[in-house]
Amino acid sequence: MSLFRHLLGLFCLAGMGVHAAEVPWEPAARDDTDYWASTVKEQAEAVKQSQAKIIFIGDSLTESWDKEIWQSRIAPAKALNFGIGGEGPQHVLWRMDHGILEGPSPETVVLMIGINNYWRQFSASDTARGIEAIVGGINARHPTTRIVLLGLLPVYEGASPIRPWIGEINGRLKHLDGQKKVEFFDFSAGFLEADGNQRLQLYQEDHLHLSKAGYVVLARELTPVLKLPSALP
């Protein structure tokens, strides 16, 4: 990995509020900012007052959906965005314990989480265990809710050591398909060139977050899965 990307990882980690005792499969609060706690409270209030059919849960890749695409394609499906940057599975579990799913049962929960645990130096197997715990928690709260579980998208160049880590997680998550109302989707192919490197136009300069073009691709992939309004051109 390049020095720039190594430093980026350290920068991201510095802002994540890491606890030495955290494990990905148990709820953990973040203490990095008041913003996080207030956002969790706002989400818990929002879900009580809404009649959301779809709830998206995740980290910055979910939080940062392009606004135009979200408003034109996703929001009309009565969707809520419960993404928060810097999250790991352990933080989603804490949010779940503090109300983000304590409303009417949605038809679908779309879950994509885990990438930030790479910089926390959690193993792929432990991170996948955390994601499995989220799936179990959703199912326990809302047994009739469909869980659309998304595999982690490819980040950095094809030779980066994060790629095998992502691949192991996605392989483990694939085994959940068909269990506990889970449908697993790996959209990685749409974000890669034939040589395994990223389609650069789909990513921002950090090679981690998606560009607007990347969200166009993600929306296209999700259209038949979520029966979204007419496809993007």
Helices and strands as residue ranges (DSSP letters): H 3-14, H 34-49, E 54-58, H 60-63, H 67-69, I 70-74, G 75-77, E 79-83, H 89-97, E 108-112, G 115-118, H 124-141, E 146-150, H 162-174, E 182-185, G 188-191, G 200-202, H 212-226
